[in-house]
Amino acid sequence: METLDDIRAILRDIAIAQREADAKAELKRQQHEEEMKAMREKTEAMRQETEAMRQETEAMRQENEQRRKEAEKREKALDKKIAAVSEQIGGIGNKFGHYTEALILPSMDRMLHERFGVQLEHISTRVRRRLGERMIELDDFGYRNGDVNAAYVVEVKDIVKERHVEQMLRILADFPDFFPEHAEKHLYGIIAGIGASDDVKRMIANAGLYYADITDNIFTLVSPHDFVGKDFRKTSLQSA
């Protein structure tokens, strides 16, 4: 049978065990509280960092948007300037075209007479014809009937380029369709301009075209005297 001392010893042991358990529980609580505090601090730091990054990103977005708007504004202003300059250049080009065509008109009869002994019956500038939806435009055009029976088409450019030679060849190929009344005439092409590179001049000669240059406000044929231009009259008419 347990004595009073035994009971007291048991109670003392229970009290000690309870204090130890309470101490461990408190330690765990404190550790858990510290861990939670550290986690809250870390989460808050991450939140603040994320917010800072968001604000920085927003600031960059606003800055980029402002730059985009400024760039669009500059681009629109540049487009207006380009359009204005292009219009001015186009006007100058048109004025120059009319000027050179006016120059060659009185010179055309003279230079053909000097070079070929041909006195033209008719000379005109900016001749347009339509055929359905197609249209042809000749800068200068002259012809003579009778024993000469020849027509001369002149294209006037400022600086003659390869595309102008190709354009002239297309005009001469289409000429009989648009001018059937002149289809039986010998047909010659002359390209006139204030200048052309040596390669383009060779291209003009190889195509069978004459080249006229401007000197002292007068156009003069500069193709060699022994050069014989191609007769672009349709082959079927030539052999008829």
C-alpha positions in Angstrom: 0.0 0.0 0.0 1.4 3.4 -1.1 2.3 5.7 1.7 1.7 9.4 1.8 5.4 10.0 0.8 4.9 7.8 -2.3 1.9 9.9 -3.3 3.8 13.1 -2.7 6.6 11.7 -4.9 4.3 10.8 -7.6 2.6 14.2 -7.5 6.0 15.9 -7.6 7.0 13.9 -10.6 3.8 14.7 -12.3 4.3 18.4 -11.6 7.9 18.3 -12.9 6.7 16.5 -16.1 3.9 19.1 -16.5 6.4 22.0 -16.2 8.7 20.3 -18.6 5.9 19.8 -21.0 4.7 23.4 -20.6 8.3 24.6 -21.1 8.6 22.6 -24.4 5.2 23.8 -25.5 6.1 27.4 -24.8 9.4 26.9 -26.6 7.6 25.5 -29.6 5.1 28.3 -29.5 7.8 30.9 -29.4 9.7 29.1 -32.2 6.4 29.0 -34.2 5.8 32.6 -33.5 9.3 33.5 -34.6 8.9 31.5 -37.8 5.5 33.1 -38.5 7.0 36.5 -37.8 9.9 35.8 -40.1 7.5 34.5 -42.8 5.3 37.6 -42.4 8.4 39.8 -42.7 9.6 37.9 -45.8 6.1 38.1 -47.3 5.9 41.8 -46.7 9.4 42.3 -48.1 8.4 40.3 -51.2 5.1 42.3 -51.4 7.0 45.6 -51.2 9.6 44.4 -53.8 6.8 43.3 -56.1 5.0 46.7 -55.6 8.3 48.5 -56.3 8.7 46.4 -59.5 5.1 47.1 -60.5 5.6 50.8 -60.0 8.9 50.7 -61.9 7.2 48.7 -64.8 4.3 51.2 -64.8 6.7 54.1 -64.9 8.6 52.5 -67.8 5.3 51.8 -69.6 4.2 55.4 -69.2 7.6 56.6 -70.4 7.5 54.3 -73.4 4.0 55.4 -74.1 5.1 59.0 -74.0 8.0 58.3 -76.3 5.7 56.4 -78.7 3.4 59.4 -78.8 6.3 61.8 -79.4 7.7 59.5 -82.1 4.3 59.4 -83.8 4.1 63.1 -83.6 7.5 63.5 -85.1 6.7 60.9 -87.8 3.5 62.8 -88.7 5.4 66.0 -88.9 8.1 64.4 -91.0 5.5 62.9 -93.3 4.0 66.3 -93.8 7.4 67.7 -94.6 8.2 64.9 -97.0 4.8 65.4 -98.7 5.5 69.1 -99.1 8.9 68.5 -100.5 7.7 65.8 -102.8 5.0 68.2 -104.1 7.6 70.9 -104.6 9.9 68.5 -106.4 7.0 67.2 -108.5 6.1 70.8 -109.4 9.7 71.5 -110.4 9.8 68.3 -112.4 6.6 69.2 -114.3 7.8 72.7 -114.9 11.1 71.4 -116.2 9.3 68.8 -118.4 7.2 71.6 -120.0 10.3 73.7 -120.4 12.4 71.0 -122.1 9.5 70.0 -124.3 9.1 73.7 -125.3 12.8 73.9 -126.1 12.8 70.9 -128.4 9.7 71.8 -130.3 11.4 74.6 -132.3 14.7 72.7 -132.4 13.2 69.4 -133.7 12.6 70.6 -137.2 16.0 72.2 -137.4 18.0 69.2 -136.2 16.1 66.7 -138.4 16.7 68.9 -141.4 20.4 69.3 -140.6 20.8 65.6 -139.9 18.5 63.9 -142.4 17.5 66.6 -144.7 13.8 66.2 -143.6 11.5 69.2 -143.4 8.6 68.2 -141.2 5.0 69.1 -142.2 3.6 68.9 -138.6 5.1 69.2 -135.1 3.2 69.0 -131.9 3.8 68.6 -128.2 2.1 66.5 -125.5 0.1 64.4 -127.9 -2.4 62.1 -126.1 -4.5 59.3 -127.5 -6.9 56.8 -125.8 -7.8 53.4 -127.0 -10.3 51.8 -124.7 -8.8 51.9 -121.3 -5.3 52.4 -122.7 -3.6 55.7 -123.2 -0.5 56.9 -124.8 1.3 60.3 -124.5 4.0 61.6 -126.7 6.1 64.5 -125.4 6.9 65.7 -128.9 5.7 64.3 -132.3 6.4 65.2 -135.9 5.9 63.7 -139.3 6.2 64.2 -143.1 4.1 62.6 -145.7 5.0 62.1 -149.4 8.3 60.6 -150.4 9.8 60.8 -146.9 6.7 59.3 -145.2 8.3 59.2 -141.8 7.2 59.9 -138.2 9.4 60.9 -135.3 8.5 60.4 -131.6 10.5 62.4 -129.0 10.6 61.6 -125.3 11.9 64.5 -123.2 13.6 63.8 -119.8 15.8 65.6 -117.4 18.4 62.9 -116.6 17.8 59.9 -118.9 17.7 56.6 -117.2 17.3 52.9 -118.3 13.6 52.9 -117.5 13.1 55.8 -119.9 14.6 53.8 -122.7 12.3 50.9 -121.9 9.4 53.3 -121.8 10.3 54.7 -125.3 10.4 51.2 -126.7 6.9 50.4 -125.4 5.6 53.7 -126.9 7.1 52.8 -130.3 5.6 49.3 -130.1 2.2 50.7 -129.3 2.3 53.6 -131.7 0.5 51.9 -134.7 -2.4 50.9 -132.5 -3.0 54.4 -131.3 -2.1 56.2 -134.6 -3.3 53.9 -137.4 -3.3 56.9 -139.8 0.5 56.9 -139.4 1.0 53.2 -139.2 2.6 53.0 -142.7 5.1 55.7 -142.0 8.7 54.9 -141.1 9.0 55.3 -137.4 12.0 56.6 -135.4 12.5 57.3 -131.8 14.5 60.1 -130.2 15.3 60.5 -126.5 16.2 64.0 -125.4 17.6 65.1 -122.0 20.0 67.3 -120.2 22.2 64.3 -119.5 22.7 60.6 -119.4 25.4 58.2 -118.2 27.6 56.5 -120.8 25.9 53.1 -120.0 22.5 54.6 -120.7 23.8 56.3 -123.9 25.0 52.8 -125.1 21.6 51.3 -124.2 19.9 54.0 -126.3 22.1 53.3 -129.3 21.8 49.5 -128.9 18.0 49.9 -128.9 18.2 51.8 -132.2 17.2 55.1 -130.8 18.7 58.6 -131.3 19.9 60.7 -128.4 19.6 64.5 -128.3 21.4 66.5 -125.7 20.7 70.1 -124.5 23.4 72.7 -125.1 22.8 76.5 -124.6 19.0 75.9 -124.4 18.9 74.1 -127.7 18.6 70.3 -128.2 21.1 68.8 -130.6 21.4 65.2 -131.9 24.6 63.8 -130.5 24.3 60.3 -131.9 27.3 59.6 -134.2 26.8 60.7 -137.8 27.3 57.2 -139.0 24.7 55.9 -136.6 21.5 54.6 -138.3 18.5 54.5 -136.1 16.1 51.6 -136.2 12.9 51.9 -138.2 10.2 50.8 -135.8 7.5 50.5 -138.4 5.8 47.1 -138.2 7.7 44.4 -140.1 4.6 43.4 -142.0 4.3 47.0 -143.4 8.0 47.2 -144.2 7.9 44.0 -146.3 4.6 44.9 -148.0 
